[in-house]
Amino acid sequence: MSEHKTLSRRDFVKTAGNAAAAVTVLSKLPIASGSNARRRYAIVGTGDRGTGMWGSDLVERYPDLLEFVGLCDSNHKRASVAKTIIGVECPTFTNFSEMLEKSRPDLLMVTTVDAFHSHYIIQALDRGIDVITEKPMVIDEKQCQAVLDAEKRNNRKIVVAFNYRYAPKHQKIKEILLSGEIGRVISVDFSWYLDVVHGADYFRRWHRLKSGGGSLLVHKASHHFDLINWWLGADPVEVSARGGLEVYGKKGPLRSTHCRPCPHKKDCRFYYDLTTSERRMKLYAACEDVDQYHRDGCVFREDIDIYDNMSAIVKYSNAAIMSYSLNAFMPIEGYRVAFNGEKGRLEVRDYERQPFPVEEETEMYVTKSFGQREKITVPNVTAGHGGGDLRLRDLIFRKTELPKYMQLPDSRAGAMSCLTGIAARNSIEQGRLIKIGDLVRI
Ligand SMILES: NC(=O)c1ccc[n+]([C@@H]2O[C@H](COP(=O)([O-])OP(=O)(O)OC[C@H]3O[C@@H](n4cnc5c(N)ncnc54)[C@H](O)[C@@H]3O)[C@@H](O)[C@H]2O)c1
């Protein structure tokens, strides 16, 4: 297998379809200022992601480009703790409008609970402020339409922080598919495994409620659906799905409010000791009297209404069909994806964590029909999200050089990834096939 092949413009458009159109629009996005002035940067949602990936890491990496002018969180104590963790002197707020008014940011980072992303994105766009939002962009079709409309009426562009695309191994998959080596992709088998550590963690927090994160089909799978949309260069068209809650929530054998005061500590295999993390004790435990947000919430609470096992069939605009599954109670963490093409198959097994040794984190093979199997050398990067976090931030803030198909994900990508999950959730709830075109006007 040759390394990355250079594609002609014609080949790229032919293969990447809608992704190419998105790139044209995104290249105009003015995230890096281009002048010597630092951008006035504010954050709404000062939890883990806001203080780390989009907080202290930025202070360290881009002091020449960004000036922190405001931090906003519904929990005033957490906003103050965040200010110390990030290491900045800017004011903190609980009232978002007041922050915009007083701090006058020209770039907003949205890292709140998923359900509130659209509320803040729209207010910022309506005031002419550029927005970067964490995924998922929104959690339902109404919010999706509202964000797309706000972007259009203000003639602005937002960036959705799809870091997974920027892991070198995921770029490799994109390049193999673009090279045409396996021909037109006819179907995709995609299974994502969340283990009893990472998977369980979603059931401890706000993600456990559909009203918080839209279910893991939106909160988590929007990463996976974005990868697929981008890899295929196609849009989802219709979705049918099934899901259940079999391990967490009501099905659990015992329960409490959260782990620290729990009388079942010794018997519960999901017991999580928050006190071992100084950072989390400061950011969450020390602030929980304000909002009762327990970072170590019980995974067996009866109010949990999301699924822990989900399967979906998705049909795409290029006629490809994907069978997808997500399980959140596994002994292993990672994924398996295979692209079945006219001329061959690209097969990937990613091992993130498992109770057995593996020789390499990612195994990738191309097998040609009537031909041979070839092992692909995969760049192994251990930094956050397979190296994706670093590269995404450098692309946003330093405008680093990357091939066109690696340009920043826009609202369209944000919408299409969420809508796949929203359609899957609706399909489970309504017991029928859902057409993406019936959900929003794009
Ligand atoms: N791209 C990735 O790989 C990745 C990884 C982790 C999290 N995320 C995303 O980042 C976001 C934050 O996740 P997190 O893990 O930091 O969660 P978190 O719970 O640690 O932080 C969320 C913060 O939002 C605040 N908040 C809640 N409701 C609010 C409201 N109405 N207005 C203002 N603030 C409010 C909370 O007090 C909390 O400080 C989520 O959207 C999540 O999906 C993305």
The ligand as an SDF file (V2000), in Angstrom:
LIG
                    3D

 44 48  0  0  0  0  0  0  0  0999 V2000
  -14.8330   16.1250   21.9790 N   0  0  0  0  0  0  0  0  0  0  0  0
  -14.6350   15.3450   23.0150 C   0  0  0  0  0  0  0  0  0  0  0  0
  -13.9290   14.3790   22.9230 O   0  0  0  0  0  0  0  0  0  0  0  0
  -15.3130   15.6700   24.3320 C   0  0  0  0  0  0  0  0  0  0  0  0
  -14.8750   15.0570   25.5150 C   0  0  0  0  0  0  0  0  0  0  0  0
  -15.5260   15.3960   26.7020 C   0  0  0  0  0  0  0  0  0  0  0  0
  -16.5890   16.2790   26.6950 C   0  0  0  0  0  0  0  0  0  0  0  0
  -16.9890   16.8450   25.5230 N   0  0  0  0  0  0  0  0  0  0  0  0
  -18.1080   17.7990   25.5070 C   0  0  0  0  0  0  0  0  0  0  0  0
  -17.7710   18.9280   26.2840 O   0  0  0  0  0  0  0  0  0  0  0  0
  -18.9250   19.4330   26.9450 C   0  0  0  0  0  0  0  0  0  0  0  0
  -18.6430   19.5170   28.4450 C   0  0  0  0  0  0  0  0  0  0  0  0
  -18.3970   18.2330   28.9490 O   0  0  0  0  0  0  0  0  0  0  0  0
  -17.6560   18.0460   30.3610 P   0  0  0  0  0  0  0  0  0  0  0  0
  -17.1910   16.6450   30.4030 O   0  0  0  0  0  0  0  0  0  0  0  0
  -16.7160   19.1380   30.5820 O   0  0  0  0  0  0  0  0  0  0  0  0
  -18.9050   18.1920   31.3590 O   0  0  0  0  0  0  0  0  0  0  0  0
  -18.8900   18.7670   32.8460 P   0  0  0  0  0  0  0  0  0  0  0  0
  -20.0930   18.2300   33.4890 O   0  0  0  0  0  0  0  0  0  0  0  0
  -17.5770   18.5440   33.4730 O   0  0  0  0  0  0  0  0  0  0  0  0
  -19.0520   20.3380   32.6160 O   0  0  0  0  0  0  0  0  0  0  0  0
  -20.2510   20.9450   32.2130 C   0  0  0  0  0  0  0  0  0  0  0  0
  -20.3190   22.3090   32.8790 C   0  0  0  0  0  0  0  0  0  0  0  0
  -21.4820   22.9930   32.4020 O   0  0  0  0  0  0  0  0  0  0  0  0
  -22.0760   23.6670   33.5040 C   0  0  0  0  0  0  0  0  0  0  0  0
  -23.4840   23.9030   33.1990 N   0  0  0  0  0  0  0  0  0  0  0  0
  -24.5410   23.0780   33.3360 C   0  0  0  0  0  0  0  0  0  0  0  0
  -25.6530   23.6670   32.9060 N   0  0  0  0  0  0  0  0  0  0  0  0
  -25.3070   24.9100   32.4860 C   0  0  0  0  0  0  0  0  0  0  0  0
  -26.0280   25.9890   31.9290 C   0  0  0  0  0  0  0  0  0  0  0  0
  -27.3300   25.9150   31.7000 N   0  0  0  0  0  0  0  0  0  0  0  0
  -25.3450   27.1020   31.6340 N   0  0  0  0  0  0  0  0  0  0  0  0
  -24.0170   27.2210   31.8720 C   0  0  0  0  0  0  0  0  0  0  0  0
  -23.2870   26.2190   32.3880 N   0  0  0  0  0  0  0  0  0  0  0  0
  -23.9240   25.0740   32.6830 C   0  0  0  0  0  0  0  0  0  0  0  0
  -21.8460   22.7380   34.6800 C   0  0  0  0  0  0  0  0  0  0  0  0
  -21.9570   23.4200   35.9120 O   0  0  0  0  0  0  0  0  0  0  0  0
  -20.4430   22.2350   34.3860 C   0  0  0  0  0  0  0  0  0  0  0  0
  -19.4690   23.0640   34.9670 O   0  0  0  0  0  0  0  0  0  0  0  0
  -20.0710   18.5130   26.5780 C   0  0  0  0  0  0  0  0  0  0  0  0
  -20.8070   19.0800   25.5350 O   0  0  0  0  0  0  0  0  0  0  0  0
  -19.3820   17.2500   26.1080 C   0  0  0  0  0  0  0  0  0  0  0  0
  -20.1460   16.5750   25.1360 O   0  0  0  0  0  0  0  0  0  0  0  0
  -16.3710   16.5600   24.3560 C   0  0  0  0  0  0  0  0  0  0  0  0
  1  2  1  0
  2  3  2  0
  2  4  1  0
  4  5  1  0
  4 44  2  0
  5  6  2  0
  6  7  1  0
  7  8  2  0
  8  9  1  0
  8 44  1  0
  9 10  1  0
  9 42  1  0
 10 11  1  0
 11 12  1  0
 11 40  1  0
 12 13  1  0
 13 14  1  0
 14 15  2  0
 14 16  1  0
 14 17  1  0
 17 18  1  0
 18 19  2  0
 18 20  1  0
 18 21  1  0
 21 22  1  0
 22 23  1  0
 23 24  1  0
 23 38  1  0
 24 25  1  0
 25 26  1  0
 25 36  1  0
 26 27  1  0
 26 35  1  0
 27 28  2  0
 28 29  1  0
 29 30  1  0
 29 35  2  0
 30 31  1  0
 30 32  2  0
 32 33  1  0
 33 34  2  0
 34 35  1  0
 36 37  1  0
 36 38  1  0
 38 39  1  0
 40 41  1  0
 40 42  1  0
 42 43  1  0
M  CHG  2   8   1  16  -1
M  END
$$$$
